[in-house]
């Protein structure tokens, strides 16, 4: 048998190894030190530039909206009266319209989007996956004015009969009778919600698809090996792993729905002071009002419109903060932290 040499390395060998390591470290520092510093400085500069631009935009908008806030006080947020000739500006009904249409859009879009994303990733054959992915990504780049024109010229005209049937069907039913109320109009909260749902569905589908595809294949195979059906595998392996990202996708869709302008302005009905559960009634939203009334506004009215934009900006930031908090908490629970 060959004896194994267990003696310690000689001093000469140890010295040679130390020299090689020191030479390698000097080479790494010499070749990558300046590049690392340049990359770090560029990254800090880019991040600081983004924060600087955001801060300047915020400062400018807040500074130009102070006249409206000092003129109206809390009535700016608590009143539903928007009366420019009397220089009285209350945005409560517009805040309601913005949130209400966004919620209608989510109620329509979220089940549809998650179903499409699960079908593409878990059920559809490969050739159909590519086709559906291409079509959905193509829908995401259609300009919003196209959806708005289709809504006002086609959808609002032909869907009014369906609204009347829904209103008569649920007439007298508690809660639903108020939601699907009388005197339905083609240009209404619900029509705006449908248009917004069509617009945000490709976004939610694309993000949800990417999140679902990150589920480890061995977890899905393990569930199937234990006798789970495909739906049981999706419910037990795919959805728990993906729920944080799915919540984030939905919240991003909500942010897009709340900020949409021209498409909503064309189909929401442009009614002032309307607050109520009737989805078939006309209303208005903050982006639509800003778009429609900016061109004819005097100094005080422009200040009120900018203050409205600041309010929408804050609402959007709150939505993003809530989404981030929900996603982080969901991920901690998933990892068992």
C-alpha positions as CSV (number, residue, x, y, z in Angstrom):
1,X,0.0,0.0,0.0
2,X,1.1,3.5,-0.7
3,X,1.7,5.6,2.4
4,X,-0.2,8.9,2.7
5,X,2.0,11.8,3.4
6,X,0.4,13.7,6.3
7,X,3.4,15.9,7.1
8,X,2.8,19.7,7.1
9,X,3.8,21.7,4.0
10,X,7.3,23.0,4.0
11,X,8.0,26.6,4.8
12,X,9.1,27.2,1.2
13,X,5.8,25.9,-0.1
14,X,3.8,28.0,2.4
15,X,5.7,31.1,1.4
16,X,5.1,30.4,-2.3
17,X,1.3,30.0,-1.7
18,X,1.2,33.3,0.3
19,X,3.0,35.1,-2.5
20,X,0.6,33.8,-5.1
21,X,-2.5,34.9,-3.0
22,X,-1.0,38.3,-2.4
23,X,-0.2,38.7,-6.1
24,X,-3.8,37.7,-7.0
25,X,-5.3,40.2,-4.6
26,X,-3.1,43.0,-5.9
27,X,-4.2,42.1,-9.5
28,X,-7.9,42.1,-8.5
29,X,-7.6,45.4,-6.8
30,X,-5.6,46.9,-9.6
31,X,-8.0,45.8,-12.4
32,X,-11.3,46.2,-10.6
33,X,-10.9,48.8,-7.9
34,X,-11.4,51.8,-10.2
35,X,-14.2,50.2,-12.1
36,X,-16.0,49.3,-8.9
37,X,-15.7,52.9,-7.7
38,X,-16.9,54.3,-11.0
39,X,-19.9,51.9,-11.0
40,X,-20.7,52.8,-7.4
41,X,-20.6,56.5,-8.1
42,X,-22.7,56.1,-11.2
43,X,-25.3,54.1,-9.3
44,X,-25.5,56.7,-6.5
45,X,-25.7,59.5,-9.0
46,X,-28.6,57.8,-10.9
47,X,-30.5,57.1,-7.7
48,X,-29.9,60.6,-6.4
49,X,-31.0,62.1,-9.7
50,X,-34.3,60.2,-9.5
51,X,-34.9,61.4,-6.0
52,X,-34.0,65.0,-7.0
53,X,-36.4,65.0,-9.9
54,X,-39.2,63.6,-7.7
55,X,-38.5,66.1,-5.0
56,X,-38.5,69.0,-7.5
57,X,-41.8,67.9,-9.0
58,X,-43.3,67.5,-5.6
59,X,-42.1,70.9,-4.5
60,X,-43.3,72.7,-7.6
61,X,-46.8,71.1,-7.4
62,X,-47.2,71.7,-3.7
63,X,-46.0,75.3,-4.1
64,X,-48.4,76.1,-6.9
65,X,-51.4,74.5,-5.1
66,X,-51.1,76.5,-1.9
67,X,-53.4,79.2,-3.2
68,X,-56.3,76.7,-3.6
69,X,-55.7,75.2,-0.2
70,X,-55.5,78.5,1.6
71,X,-58.7,79.7,-0.2
72,X,-60.7,76.5,0.5
73,X,-59.2,75.0,3.6
74,X,-60.6,71.6,4.6
75,X,-63.6,72.2,2.3
76,X,-61.3,71.3,-0.6
77,X,-61.3,67.7,0.6
78,X,-64.7,67.4,2.3
79,X,-67.0,69.2,-0.1
80,X,-68.5,67.7,-3.3
81,X,-69.3,71.2,-4.8
82,X,-67.1,72.2,-7.7
83,X,-68.3,75.6,-8.8
84,X,-65.6,77.6,-10.7
85,X,-67.8,80.7,-11.3
86,X,-68.2,81.1,-7.5
87,X,-64.5,80.1,-6.9
88,X,-65.6,77.2,-4.8
89,X,-63.6,74.0,-5.3
90,X,-64.4,70.7,-3.5
91,X,-63.0,67.5,-4.8
92,X,-64.7,64.9,-2.7
93,X,-66.9,63.6,-5.5
94,X,-63.9,63.3,-7.8
95,X,-61.9,61.4,-5.2
96,X,-64.9,59.0,-4.9
97,X,-65.2,58.6,-8.7
98,X,-61.5,57.9,-9.0
99,X,-61.5,55.2,-6.3
100,X,-64.9,53.8,-7.3
101,X,-64.0,53.2,-11.0
102,X,-60.6,51.7,-10.0
103,X,-62.4,49.3,-7.6
104,X,-64.8,48.3,-10.4
105,X,-61.9,47.7,-12.7
106,X,-60.2,45.5,-10.2
107,X,-63.3,43.5,-9.5
108,X,-63.6,42.7,-13.2
109,X,-59.9,42.4,-14.0
110,X,-58.3,40.5,-11.1
111,X,-60.2,37.2,-11.5
112,X,-59.8,37.3,-15.3
113,X,-56.1,38.2,-15.1
114,X,-55.2,35.5,-12.6
115,X,-57.2,32.9,-14.6
116,X,-55.4,33.8,-17.8
117,X,-52.0,33.8,-16.1
118,X,-52.6,30.4,-14.5
119,X,-53.9,29.0,-17.8
120,X,-50.8,30.2,-19.7
121,X,-48.3,28.9,-17.2
122,X,-50.0,25.7,-16.0
123,X,-52.4,24.4,-18.6
124,X,-51.9,25.7,-22.1
125,X,-49.6,23.9,-24.6
126,X,-46.4,25.6,-25.5
127,X,-47.5,26.9,-28.9
128,X,-50.6,28.4,-27.3
129,X,-48.6,30.0,-24.5
130,X,-46.4,31.8,-27.0
131,X,-49.4,33.1,-29.0
132,X,-51.4,34.3,-25.9
133,X,-48.3,35.9,-24.4
134,X,-47.7,37.8,-27.7
135,X,-51.3,39.0,-27.9
136,X,-51.5,40.1,-24.3
137,X,-48.2,42.0,-24.5
138,X,-49.5,43.6,-27.7
139,X,-52.7,44.8,-25.8
140,X,-50.5,46.4,-23.2
141,X,-49.1,48.9,-25.7
142,X,-52.4,50.1,-27.2
143,X,-52.8,53.8,-26.5
144,X,-55.4,54.6,-24.0
145,X,-57.2,57.0,-26.4
146,X,-58.0,54.0,-28.6
147,X,-59.8,52.3,-25.7
148,X,-61.5,55.5,-24.8
149,X,-62.9,56.1,-28.3
150,X,-64.0,52.5,-28.5
151,X,-65.8,52.9,-25.2
152,X,-67.6,56.1,-26.1
153,X,-68.5,55.2,-29.7
154,X,-69.2,51.4,-29.4
155,X,-69.4,50.1,-25.8
156,X,-71.5,52.9,-24.2
157,X,-74.0,52.8,-27.1
158,X,-74.6,49.0,-27.2
159,X,-74.3,48.1,-23.5
160,X,-77.1,50.4,-22.3
161,X,-79.7,47.7,-22.9
162,X,-77.7,45.3,-20.7
163,X,-77.6,48.0,-18.0
164,X,-81.4,48.4,-18.2
165,X,-81.9,44.6,-17.8
166,X,-79.5,44.5,-14.8
167,X,-81.3,47.4,-13.2
168,X,-84.7,45.9,-13.6
169,X,-83.5,42.5,-12.5
170,X,-82.1,43.7,-9.2
171,X,-84.7,46.3,-8.5
172,X,-85.9,46.0,-4.9
173,X,-83.0,43.7,-3.9
174,X,-81.2,45.0,-0.8
175,X,-77.8,46.5,-1.5
176,X,-77.7,45.1,-5.1
177,X,-80.7,47.3,-5.9
178,X,-78.6,50.3,-5.0
179,X,-75.5,49.2,-6.8
180,X,-77.4,48.4,-10.0
181,X,-79.7,51.4,-9.7
182,X,-82.3,53.0,-11.8
183,X,-81.9,55.3,-14.9
184,X,-78.8,53.6,-16.3
185,X,-76.6,55.6,-18.6
186,X,-74.2,54.3,-21.2
187,X,-71.4,56.7,-20.1
188,X,-71.2,55.8,-16.4
189,X,-69.0,54.5,-13.6
190,X,-69.4,51.0,-14.8
191,X,-68.5,51.7,-18.4
192,X,-65.3,53.5,-17.1
193,X,-64.6,50.5,-14.9
194,X,-64.9,48.1,-17.9
195,X,-62.5,50.3,-20.0
196,X,-60.0,50.4,-17.1
197,X,-60.3,46.7,-16.6
198,X,-59.4,46.1,-20.3
199,X,-56.5,48.4,-19.9
200,X,-55.0,46.9,-16.7
201,X,-55.6,43.3,-17.5
202,X,-52.5,42.9,-19.8
203,X,-50.3,44.5,-17.0
204,X,-51.6,42.2,-14.3
205,X,-51.4,39.1,-16.5
206,X,-47.8,39.8,-17.6
207,X,-46.6,40.4,-14.0
208,X,-48.6,37.5,-12.6
209,X,-47.3,35.2,-15.3
210,X,-43.7,36.1,-14.5
211,X,-44.3,35.5,-10.8
212,X,-46.0,32.2,-11.2
213,X,-43.2,30.9,-13.4
214,X,-40.8,31.3,-10.5
215,X,-42.4,28.5,-8.6
216,X,-39.8,25.7,-8.2
217,X,-40.6,22.8,-10.5
218,X,-39.7,20.2,-7.8
219,X,-42.5,21.6,-5.5
220,X,-45.1,21.2,-8.3
221,X,-43.8,17.7,-9.1
222,X,-43.9,16.7,-5.4
223,X,-47.5,17.8,-5.1
224,X,-48.4,15.8,-8.2
225,X,-46.4,12.8,-7.0
226,X,-48.5,12.8,-3.8
227,X,-51.6,12.4,-5.8
228,X,-52.8,16.0,-6.1
229,X,-54.8,17.1,-9.0
230,X,-53.7,19.9,-11.2
231,X,-55.9,22.4,-9.3
232,X,-54.8,21.1,-6.0
233,X,-51.2,21.5,-7.1
234,X,-51.9,25.1,-8.1
235,X,-53.7,25.8,-4.8
236,X,-51.1,24.1,-2.6
237,X,-47.8,24.9,-4.4
238,X,-48.1,27.7,-6.9
239,X,-50.4,30.2,-5.2
240,X,-48.7,30.1,-1.8
241,X,-45.3,30.7,-3.4
242,X,-46.6,33.5,-5.7
243,X,-49.1,35.3,-3.5
244,X,-46.7,38.2,-2.6
245,X,-45.9,38.9,-6.3
246,X,-49.6,38.6,-7.3
247,X,-50.6,41.2,-4.7
248,X,-47.9,43.5,-6.1
249,X,-49.2,43.0,-9.6
250,X,-52.8,43.8,-8.5
251,X,-51.6,46.9,-6.7
252,X,-49.7,48.1,-9.8
253,X,-52.8,47.6,-11.8
254,X,-54.7,49.7,-9.2
255,X,-52.2,52.5,-9.5
256,X,-52.6,52.5,-13.3
257,X,-56.4,52.5,-13.0
258,X,-56.4,55.5,-10.6
259,X,-54.1,57.5,-12.8
260,X,-55.8,57.0,-16.2
261,X,-57.0,60.2,-17.8
262,X,-58.3,60.4,-21.4
263,X,-60.0,57.0,-21.6
264,X,-61.9,57.7,-18.4
265,X,-62.8,61.2,-19.4
266,X,-64.5,60.0,-22.6
267,X,-66.7,57.4,-20.9
268,X,-67.4,58.3,-17.3
269,X,-70.2,60.8,-18.0
270,X,-68.6,64.1,-16.7
271,X,-71.2,64.5,-13.9
272,X,-70.4,66.9,-11.0
273,X,-71.0,66.2,-7.3
274,X,-72.1,62.6,-7.8
275,X,-71.4,60.3,-4.9
276,X,-73.4,57.0,-4.7
277,X,-73.3,53.3,-5.2
278,X,-75.2,53.3,-8.5
279,X,-72.6,52.0,-11.0
280,X,-74.9,52.9,-13.9
281,X,-74.9,56.6,-13.0
282,X,-72.5,59.2,-14.6
283,X,-69.7,60.7,-12.5
284,X,-66.2,62.0,-12.8
285,X,-62.7,61.4,-11.6
286,X,-59.7,63.5,-10.8
287,X,-57.5,62.8,-13.9
288,X,-60.5,63.4,-16.1
289,X,-61.4,66.7,-14.5
290,X,-57.7,67.9,-14.8
291,X,-57.6,67.0,-18.5
292,X,-61.0,68.6,-19.3
293,X,-60.7,71.9,-17.4
294,X,-57.1,72.9,-17.5
295,X,-57.3,74.8,-20.8
296,X,-59.9,77.2,-19.6
297,X,-58.8,77.7,-16.0
298,X,-57.8,81.0,-14.4
299,X,-55.1,81.2,-11.8
300,X,-57.1,80.0,-8.8
301,X,-58.7,77.2,-10.7
302,X,-55.3,76.1,-12.0
303,X,-54.1,76.0,-8.4
304,X,-57.1,73.9,-7.5
305,X,-56.4,71.5,-10.4
306,X,-52.8,71.2,-9.3
307,X,-53.9,70.6,-5.7
308,X,-56.1,67.8,-7.1
309,X,-53.1,66.4,-8.9
310,X,-51.1,66.5,-5.6
311,X,-54.0,64.6,-3.9
312,X,-53.9,61.9,-6.7
313,X,-50.1,61.8,-6.3
314,X,-50.3,61.1,-2.6
315,X,-53.1,58.5,-3.1
316,X,-50.9,56.7,-5.7
317,X,-47.9,56.7,-3.3
318,X,-50.1,55.3,-0.5
319,X,-51.2,52.5,-2.8
320,X,-47.6,51.7,-3.6
321,X,-46.6,51.8,0.1
322,X,-49.5,49.5,1.0
323,X,-48.5,47.1,-1.8
324,X,-44.9,47.0,-0.7
325,X,-45.9,46.3,2.9
326,X,-48.3,43.6,1.9
327,X,-45.8,41.9,-0.4
328,X,-43.0,42.0,2.3
329,X,-45.3,40.7,5.0
330,X,-46.5,37.9,2.7
331,X,-42.9,37.0,1.7
332,X,-41.9,36.8,5.4
333,X,-44.8,34.5,6.2
334,X,-43.9,32.3,3.2
335,X,-40.3,32.0,4.3
336,X,-41.4,31.4,7.9
337,X,-39.6,34.5,9.3
